[in-house]
Amino acid sequence: MTIRNVGRSLEGVKDLFDISVHTGEKPYKCNKCGKSFSASSNLKVPQRIHTCEKPYECKECGKAFHTASYLVIYERIHTGEKTFMCQECWKAFSYSYQLTIHYGVHSGEKSYECKECGKTFALCGRLTRHQTTHSCKKRFECNKCGKTFTCIASLKKHQSIHTGEKHYECKECGKSFHLASTLVTHDRIHTGKKSYQRKERGEAFGETSCES
């Protein structure tokens, strides 16, 4: 076959692909699960899933993936790269879906509803934590004040209030807090959310916090 004929053949394949995209035709079928695709290249991913083939490996930890795109996303865990930024509070996220969920905090939209009591939440994680109040008994009790919790981690976090431990430190100024949520509120001082001045020190604050 001449170079010219090879070129024509390749153009023919491209034309077939372009046509299938517009017509919705999916001539490439996976012989394992029956799922069909418009391009033969798209068939490779599900075939790797069936055969457990993971050719894309993370150089940092050795974890492997079916596709190069999954590896690129995963590597952000090691690099700390956060490319998706909220335009409301400038908080950054590694993944676009995290940013989408986060926007619900600002919009007031609460699309996650508890089927037990009807209470709604902006974040799926908060709904999950809330649901434990229905499904679990509060078995962990604070020996200082008697308050009970559903998990040991929550109890330990609470006990730091009694012991005076402050595990959450601001990277900007070094100030420490009992709770992560208090640190988040404090961080707004440095990000530019400043709504009033405290006269005695001349420091600008966005929100007051219960703890220091």
C-alpha positions in Angstrom: 0.0 0.0 0.0 1.4 3.4 -0.9 1.7 6.3 1.5 -1.1 8.1 -0.3 -3.4 5.1 0.1 -2.5 4.9 3.8 -3.4 8.5 4.2 -6.7 8.0 2.5 -7.4 5.0 4.8 -6.7 7.0 7.9 -8.9 9.8 6.7 -11.6 7.3 6.1 -11.4 6.1 9.7 -11.6 9.7 11.0 -14.6 10.3 8.8 -16.3 7.2 10.2 -15.6 8.4 13.7 -16.9 11.9 13.0 -20.1 10.5 11.5 -20.7 8.2 14.5 -20.4 11.1 16.9 -23.2 13.0 15.1 -25.4 10.0 14.5 -25.0 8.5 17.9 -23.9 5.2 16.4 -21.7 3.1 18.7 -20.2 0.3 16.7 -17.5 -0.8 19.2 -18.9 -3.2 21.7 -17.2 -4.6 24.8 -17.5 -8.4 24.7 -17.5 -8.6 28.5 -20.2 -6.2 29.6 -21.9 -5.4 26.3 -21.4 -1.6 26.6 -20.9 0.1 23.3 -18.8 3.1 22.2 -18.5 5.4 19.2 -14.7 5.1 19.0 -12.4 2.1 19.4 -10.1 4.0 21.7 -12.9 4.4 24.2 -13.3 0.7 24.4 -9.8 0.3 25.9 -10.8 1.6 29.3 -13.6 -0.8 30.2 -11.6 -3.7 28.8 -8.8 -2.8 31.3 -11.3 -2.7 34.1 -12.4 -6.3 33.2 -8.9 -7.6 33.0 -7.7 -5.5 36.0 -5.0 -4.0 33.8 -3.7 -0.7 35.4 -0.8 0.5 33.2 -0.6 4.0 34.8 1.4 4.0 38.0 2.0 6.8 40.5 5.8 7.3 40.9 5.3 8.5 44.5 3.4 5.6 46.1 3.0 3.0 43.4 -0.8 3.1 43.2 -2.0 2.2 39.7 -4.9 3.3 37.5 -6.8 2.3 34.4 -6.4 5.7 32.7 -3.8 8.4 32.5 -6.4 11.0 33.5 -7.2 9.3 36.8 -3.5 9.2 37.6 -3.1 13.0 36.9 -6.0 13.7 39.3 -4.6 11.4 41.9 -1.1 12.9 41.9 -2.6 16.1 43.3 -2.7 14.3 46.6 1.1 14.3 46.7 1.8 17.7 45.1 -0.9 19.5 47.1 -2.1 21.2 43.9 -5.5 22.8 44.3 -6.6 24.3 40.9 -10.3 24.8 41.6 -10.9 28.0 43.6 -14.1 29.4 45.1 -14.7 33.0 43.9 -16.7 33.7 47.1 -14.1 32.9 49.8 -11.0 31.9 47.8 -10.9 28.5 49.3 -9.2 26.1 46.9 -9.9 22.4 46.1 -8.1 19.6 44.2 -11.2 18.4 42.4 -14.0 20.2 40.5 -16.7 18.2 42.3 -15.5 19.4 45.7 -15.8 23.0 44.5 -19.4 22.3 43.2 -20.4 20.9 46.6 -18.7 23.8 48.4 -20.7 26.4 46.5 -23.8 25.1 48.2 -22.5 26.6 51.4 -22.6 30.1 49.9 -25.8 29.7 47.9 -27.7 28.4 50.9 -28.8 25.4 48.8 -29.3 22.3 50.9 -29.9 19.4 48.6 -29.0 16.6 51.0 -32.0 15.6 53.1 -32.1 13.2 56.0 -34.8 10.6 55.4 -35.3 10.1 59.1 -36.1 13.6 60.3 -36.2 15.7 57.1 -33.3 18.0 58.1 -31.3 19.3 55.0 -27.7 19.9 54.5 -25.5 21.7 52.0 -22.8 19.1 52.1 -23.1 15.3 51.7 -20.5 14.7 54.4 -22.5 16.7 57.0 -25.6 14.6 56.2 -23.6 11.4 56.7 -22.4 12.6 60.1 -25.9 13.7 61.0 -27.3 10.3 60.1 -25.2 8.6 62.7 -27.3 10.3 65.4 -30.3 8.2 64.2 -28.5 4.9 63.6 -26.0 4.9 66.4 -26.1 5.3 70.2 -23.9 7.8 71.8 -21.6 5.4 73.6 -18.6 7.6 74.3 -19.0 9.9 77.3 -16.8 12.7 78.5 -15.6 12.1 82.1 -15.5 15.8 82.7 -18.9 17.1 81.7 -20.9 14.0 80.8 -21.5 14.9 77.2 -21.8 11.9 74.9 -20.7 11.2 71.4 -21.2 8.6 68.6 -17.5 8.1 68.0 -14.2 8.2 69.9 -12.7 10.8 67.6 -15.5 13.3 68.4 -15.0 12.7 72.1 -11.2 13.3 71.9 -11.8 16.5 69.9 -14.3 17.7 72.6 -11.9 16.8 75.5 -9.3 19.2 74.2 -11.6 22.0 75.4 -11.2 20.7 79.0 -7.5 20.0 78.7 -6.6 23.3 77.0 -5.0 21.5 74.0 -5.1 23.4 70.7 -4.2 21.2 67.8 -5.3 23.5 65.0 -2.7 26.2 64.2 -3.0 29.1 61.8 -0.1 28.9 59.2 -0.2 32.7 58.8 0.2 33.9 62.4 0.7 30.8 64.5 -2.5 31.3 66.6 -3.9 27.9 67.8 -7.5 26.7 68.3 -9.4 23.8 69.9 -11.6 23.2 66.8 -10.9 23.1 63.1 -14.1 25.1 62.5 -12.8 27.9 64.6 -9.5 28.0 62.7 -11.5 28.2 59.4 -13.4 31.2 60.7 -10.1 32.8 61.9 -8.4 32.2 58.5 -10.8 34.7 57.0 -8.9 37.4 58.7 -5.9 36.7 56.5 -7.9 36.1 53.3 -9.3 39.6 53.3 -12.8 39.2 54.7 -12.7 42.2 57.0 -16.0 43.8 58.1 -15.0 45.8 61.1 -12.0 47.1 63.1 -11.2 46.4 66.7 -10.2 49.8 68.0 -7.9 48.8 70.9 -5.5 46.9 68.6 -6.4 48.3 65.2 -6.8 44.7 63.9 -9.3 43.9 61.2 -11.6 41.0 61.6 -14.2 39.2 59.4 -16.1 37.3 62.1 -15.7 36.8 65.8 -15.1 33.3 67.2 -16.2 31.7 70.4 -12.8 30.3 71.1 -9.3 31.6 71.1 
